[in-house]
Amino acid sequence: VKIYSDGAEIDKMKQVYNEGIVSGFTTNPSLMKQAGITDYVGFAREAVKEIPDMSLSFEVFADDFETMEKEAEKIASFGKNVAIKIPIMNSLGESSIPLIKKLSARGYTLNVTALMTIEQVREAVEALAPGTKNIISVFAGRVADTGVDPTELVIESVAVCHEKPGTELLWASTREVLNIFQADKLGADIITVPPSIIKKLEGVGKDLLDLSQETVKIFNQD
Ligand code: E4P
């Protein structure tokens, strides 16, 4: 599985880029708000300048499809390595499929986002134009947050995505390091991981008895 970085803090993005751990980046409006970004275009242009050779996803933030289309055109102009994130619906629950079809027919690389059901995955993949390169973001972590195991959803989504060449299944909403191993095992193409969890990769393969002792040492110090 390819690891992408999920966040909007430019310093952390540059850091993981230079460390060579990740092969792409995702952002969303909530992550940008958390990072205190007020100048979307300035942020996106800086990110593309610093990271010119890896996939970078930027999301539209309008709620009406006409404005979303304009934003999508603008986002596409940032660079060749940019994927336009289109949520599967707007906040009123109206389907984005007609817009996805329209943009995909123009040859844009899309990242269709906020999917939580296999039906959504099917209709999104169907809407993508042949010969285009796209990402389908399944929010496995948000599904798991409802008490539902996302395993079946991810397995089926991978199969649906791979029916259309050029379509990659991305595991979004990563909650823990274990998710990277799950995504890999289930055949996901990409998992996007917040920097806080990327940092925890240092713990992979650690001896569990040593970890037990370290834990007790901390209890003792505290
Ligand atoms: C990435 O593309 C998604 O926007 C992100 O992983 C969502 O994460 P969250 O569900 O933890 O907000």
Boltz pocket constraint, residues with backbone or C-beta under 6 A from the ligand:
constraints:
  - pocket:
      binder: B
      contacts: [[A, 6], [A, 26], [A, 27], [A, 28], [A, 30], [A, 113], [A, 137], [A, 139], [A, 141], [A, 142], [A, 171], [A, 172], [A, 173], [A, 174], [A, 192]]
      max_distance: 6.0
